[in-house]
Amino acid sequence: MTTPAPSWPTPPEIAGPAPGVRFAGNGARLGAYLLDVILIGAIVSLFVVLLAVPLAGDALRIAIVDPGRFQDPATWTELGGSIVLFVAGTTIISLLALLYFPFFWARGGQTPGMRVAGIRVVNDRDGSRIGWGAAILRLIGYWISGAVFYLGFIWILVDARRRGWHDLIAGTCVIAVR
C-alpha cells in the first residue's frame, strides 16, 4: 500500500496593479534615474560655475595685481561679497537638488526622466498620487537603498511587484504609463 503524496499548499497569488496597468520595467526605471541624475548634475554644475566666476575673477584680479595682498585681512573683506554669494548660492542650489525628486514625485508622480521613460510613481495601496510625506520618505529610502551596497535598488529585481526598499518604506510602486 502506497501513501498518498503530501499536497503542498498553493502559494498566495501576488496582487498586481489594477487591470490594464503594469509595473514599470527595470530598464525604464534605471534609464529614468540616470537621466534625472545627469540633468541634476548638469544644472548644479552650471550654477556652481556661474557662482564661482565672480569669486574666481576677483581673486584672480588680486593675484595678478599683487599676490602678496592675500596676506592682508582687508583683501578677504574685499572678497567677502563674492564669497557670501558663492556660499549662499551653492547652498540654495544644493537644497533645490535635494528636493528635485520629492518635488516631482509629489507634483505629478513623474520626474523629467520618468516622463521620458513613460513611468510614474504611485501609492502602492490604491494607485493614487503620492503626497509630500511619501515623497520625502521615498527620498530617505533612496539613501537607505544605496547605503548598503545598493541592495535596496537590487531588491527591485527580487520583489514580485518590482519595489525597492525606497518603495517599501514609502508605500509606493512604479507603474508604466505607456
C-alpha positions as CSV (number, residue, x, y, z in Angstrom):
1,M,0.0,0.0,0.0
2,T,1.4,3.4,-1.0
3,T,0.9,6.5,0.9
4,P,-0.5,9.5,-1.0
5,A,2.0,12.2,-1.8
6,P,1.7,15.2,0.5
7,S,-0.1,18.1,-1.0
8,W,1.7,21.4,-1.0
9,P,-0.3,24.5,-0.2
10,T,-0.8,26.7,-3.1
11,P,1.1,29.9,-2.7
12,P,-1.0,33.0,-2.4
13,E,-1.4,34.9,-5.7
14,I,0.6,38.2,-5.7
15,A,-1.8,41.1,-6.1
16,G,-0.9,43.2,-9.2
17,P,-1.9,46.6,-10.2
18,A,-5.4,47.4,-11.5
19,P,-6.4,45.8,-14.8
20,G,-4.7,47.4,-17.7
21,V,-1.9,48.8,-15.5
22,R,1.5,47.1,-15.4
23,F,4.5,47.7,-13.2
24,A,7.4,49.6,-14.7
25,G,10.2,47.7,-16.3
26,N,13.6,47.6,-14.7
27,G,15.3,49.2,-17.7
28,A,12.8,52.1,-17.8
29,R,13.4,52.7,-14.1
30,L,17.2,52.7,-14.4
31,G,17.1,54.9,-17.5
32,A,14.8,57.4,-15.9
33,Y,17.1,57.6,-12.8
34,L,20.2,58.1,-14.9
35,L,18.5,60.8,-17.0
36,D,17.5,62.6,-13.8
37,V,21.0,62.3,-12.3
38,I,22.5,63.7,-15.4
39,L,20.0,66.6,-15.5
40,I,20.6,67.4,-11.8
41,G,24.4,67.2,-12.3
42,A,24.4,69.5,-15.3
43,I,22.2,72.1,-13.7
44,V,24.1,72.1,-10.4
45,S,27.4,72.2,-12.2
46,L,26.3,75.1,-14.4
47,F,25.1,77.2,-11.4
48,V,28.2,76.4,-9.3
49,V,30.4,77.5,-12.2
50,L,28.3,80.7,-12.7
51,L,28.6,81.4,-9.0
52,A,32.3,80.7,-8.9
53,V,33.1,83.1,-11.8
54,P,32.7,86.3,-9.8
55,L,34.7,84.9,-6.9
56,A,37.4,83.5,-9.1
57,G,37.5,86.7,-11.1
58,D,38.0,88.9,-8.1
59,A,40.6,86.6,-6.6
60,L,42.5,86.3,-10.0
61,R,42.5,90.1,-10.4
62,I,44.1,90.5,-6.9
63,A,46.5,87.6,-7.6
64,I,47.7,89.2,-10.8
65,V,48.0,92.8,-9.5
66,D,49.5,92.0,-6.1
67,P,49.8,88.3,-5.0
68,G,51.0,89.4,-1.6
69,R,47.7,91.1,-0.8
70,F,46.2,87.7,0.2
71,Q,48.2,88.0,3.5
72,D,46.2,91.2,4.3
73,P,42.8,90.6,6.1
74,A,41.4,93.6,4.2
75,T,41.7,91.6,1.0
76,W,39.5,88.9,2.4
77,T,37.0,91.5,3.4
78,E,37.1,92.8,-0.2
79,L,36.4,89.2,-1.4
80,G,33.7,88.8,1.3
81,G,30.8,89.7,-1.0
82,S,31.8,87.2,-3.6
83,I,32.4,84.5,-1.0
84,V,29.0,85.1,0.6
85,L,27.4,85.0,-2.9
86,F,29.1,81.7,-3.7
87,V,28.3,80.0,-0.3
88,A,24.6,81.2,-0.3
89,G,24.2,80.3,-4.0
90,T,25.7,76.8,-3.6
91,T,23.6,76.2,-0.5
92,I,20.4,77.2,-2.4
93,I,21.3,75.1,-5.4
94,S,22.1,72.1,-3.1
95,L,18.7,72.4,-1.4
96,L,17.0,72.6,-4.8
97,A,18.9,69.5,-6.0
98,L,17.9,67.7,-2.7
99,L,14.2,68.5,-3.3
100,Y,14.3,67.6,-7.0
101,F,12.9,64.1,-6.7
102,P,10.3,64.8,-3.9
103,F,9.0,67.8,-5.8
104,F,8.3,66.0,-9.0
105,W,7.0,62.8,-7.2
106,A,4.5,64.9,-5.1
107,R,3.6,67.2,-8.0
108,G,2.6,64.6,-10.6
109,G,4.4,61.3,-9.9
110,Q,7.0,61.8,-12.6
111,T,10.4,63.4,-12.7
112,P,11.5,64.6,-16.2
113,G,13.4,61.3,-16.6
114,M,10.4,59.3,-15.6
115,R,8.3,61.3,-18.1
116,V,10.7,60.3,-20.9
117,A,10.7,56.7,-19.8
118,G,6.9,56.6,-19.5
119,I,6.7,55.6,-15.9
120,R,5.1,57.1,-12.8
121,V,5.4,56.6,-9.0
122,V,2.0,56.0,-7.3
123,N,0.6,55.0,-3.9
124,D,1.0,51.2,-3.7
125,R,-2.3,50.8,-1.9
126,D,-4.7,52.4,-4.4
127,G,-2.6,53.8,-7.3
128,S,-3.3,57.4,-6.3
129,R,-0.8,60.2,-6.5
130,I,1.6,60.4,-3.6
131,G,2.0,63.4,-1.3
132,W,4.9,65.3,0.1
133,G,5.2,62.9,3.1
134,A,5.5,59.8,0.9
135,A,7.9,61.6,-1.5
136,I,10.2,62.6,1.4
137,L,10.1,59.1,2.8
138,R,10.9,57.7,-0.7
139,L,13.9,60.0,-0.9
140,I,15.1,58.8,2.5
141,G,14.5,55.3,1.2
142,Y,16.7,56.1,-1.8
143,W,19.6,56.9,0.6
144,I,19.0,53.7,2.6
145,S,18.7,51.7,-0.6
146,G,22.1,52.9,-1.8
147,A,23.8,52.8,1.6
148,V,24.0,49.0,1.9
149,F,25.8,48.1,-1.4
150,Y,22.8,49.2,-3.4
151,L,20.8,46.2,-2.1
152,G,17.7,48.3,-1.8
153,F,17.8,49.0,-5.5
154,I,18.7,45.4,-6.4
155,W,15.7,44.4,-4.4
156,I,13.6,45.6,-7.4
157,L,14.8,42.5,-9.2
158,V,13.7,40.2,-6.4
159,D,10.3,41.7,-5.4
160,A,7.3,40.4,-7.4
161,R,5.9,43.9,-7.6
162,R,9.2,45.4,-8.6
163,R,9.5,47.5,-5.4
164,G,12.8,48.6,-4.0
165,W,13.4,49.4,-0.3
166,H,12.5,53.0,-1.0
167,D,9.1,51.9,-2.4
168,L,8.5,49.6,0.6
169,I,9.5,52.4,3.0
170,A,7.2,55.0,1.3
171,G,4.4,52.6,0.4
172,T,4.8,53.3,-3.3
173,C,5.2,51.4,-6.6
174,V,6.2,52.5,-10.1
175,I,3.9,51.8,-13.0
176,A,4.2,52.1,-16.7
177,V,2.0,54.9,-18.2
178,R,2.6,54.0,-21.9
